């Protein structure tokens, strides 16, 4: 908690990694970058997926 107080506004912290089930269909592009997604959660709300 002490470290949070000294971080600049807008900083991001990796809290944990998650596993997920993804829906894919015939014709979808299979690319390794497909698995390098980051989900940003702010105050318990998903605000960005990149």
N, C-alpha and C positions, 0 to 999 in steps of 0.2 A: 504494500500500500504506500510505503514511503516513496518508492520509485515512481509511482503514478503522479505524485505531487510535483516531481521535478521534470517530467516529460513535457516537451513543448506541445502546445495545442495542435491537434491534427495528427499526432503521432499514432502509429498503429502497433499493436502488440499481438504476437501469435500466441494464442492461448492453448489451442489444442488442434489436433488433426482429427478428421472424421471420415468414416467410410459411408458410401451412399450407393443406392441402387439407381441406375440410370436407365431411362427408356431409350432404346434405339430401334430403328426401323430399317428395312431393306432400302438401300440407297443413301443412308446417312454416311457422311465422311468419317473415317476412322483416323484420328490424328492423336499423337501422344500429348499434344498441348490440350486436348480435350480433358485431360485429367489434372491439369495444373491450374485449377480454378481456386480463387480466393473469395470467400463470402465475408463481407464486412457487416458486423452487427453493432448497432448503436442503440444503447438503452433497451436491449431486448428485441429490436426490430431489424430485420434484414434490410440494409440500406443500399447494398451494392453487391453485384456478383461480377468478378473480373477474372 
